[in-house]
């Protein structure tokens, strides 16, 4: 089975959440950003801590992991790193939480 694309749209992530699909939504922003705006159900593991906290994610290796950040740059780096660690289903949410706020949930603050 081929690897999925590196990026997934906000709309596709919303559809997965609504369908209660089995996947991990990982927020790789820093804690201060998470305090300002977050997507319900997302698990915070900042990019700056991900290598040190890799063992926390080991159980998720065979699940789809969707990573998001502010605009999509950091999450893409994290996804590339996760794939090197064997997370073949890791994807970055294109446009990050900023696009999520604009296209999916305007109640999520923009910053």
N, C-alpha and C positions, 0 to 999 in steps of 0.2 A: 504494500500500500504506500503510495507516494506521500511525502510530507505535505501538510497543508501549507498554504501561502504564509509568508511571514506576518502579514497583516490581516485583520478582520475588521469589518465596519462596525460602527456604533450600533447601527440598526440590527445587524446580525447578533451582536452581544445582547441587545435588549430582547430579541426574539428568544435567545437561549435562556435568559433569566425568566421571561414570561412562561416558557415551556418547562421551567424547572429542570433543565438539562443538568447532567452531572458534570460540572467543570469547576475549576478554581478561578475566581476573579482576583487577580493579584495587583495591588496598588504599590508601585515601586517609588512613589514620591516620598518626601521626607515627612516626618510627623507633624511639623508646623503647617505644611500644605494640607495634609489629611484633616487637620483640625478646622481648616477653612471650608473645605469642600470634599465630599466623598460620595461614592456610589454605594448604596445600601448592599450589604453582603460582601463587599470587597475586603480582602485581608491585606493589611499593611505590612510589607516587608521592604523597607527602603533600599534603593539601589546601593547605597553606601554600606549596607549591612548584609546584602544577599549572599556573598561568599561565606561570611562567618555563620550565617543562619541556614546554610544549604541543607543541613540535616533535617530541619523542620519541613523541608519541601520534598524529602526523599520519597515519602509515601504517595506523593502526587505524580510521580514520574510517568505512570501509565494513563493518567487522566489528561484531558485537555486543560491547559493553563492559559488563560487570557490575561496578559499584563497590560496595565495602563499607567500613564503618567500625566503630566500637564498637557503636552501637545503631541506626544508620540515619539520623541527622540530617545529619551532614556529607556522607555519600554522596549524599543527596537533593539537597543544594545543588550538589555537584560534577556530578551528572547533569544538573541544570537548566542549568548553565553549559556542559557538554559539548554538550548539544543546541543551545544557542545558537551553538556553534562548528561545527555541522554533523554531530555524531555522533548521527544519528537513532535508532540502535539502543541508545543508552546507557540502562541501567537500574540502579536501586539495589536492593541485596539487603536486603529488609525485615528489620528486627530486628538487622542487623549480625552481627559475629562472636560477640556474646554469645548471640544466638539460635542461631547455628550450633553453638556449644558445647553448648547445652542440647538441641537437637533432632537434630543430625547427628553430631557428633564430640565426645564428652565428654573426649577426650584433649587437646582445645584448652583451655588454661587460661582461666578467667574472671577478670576483674579489675575 
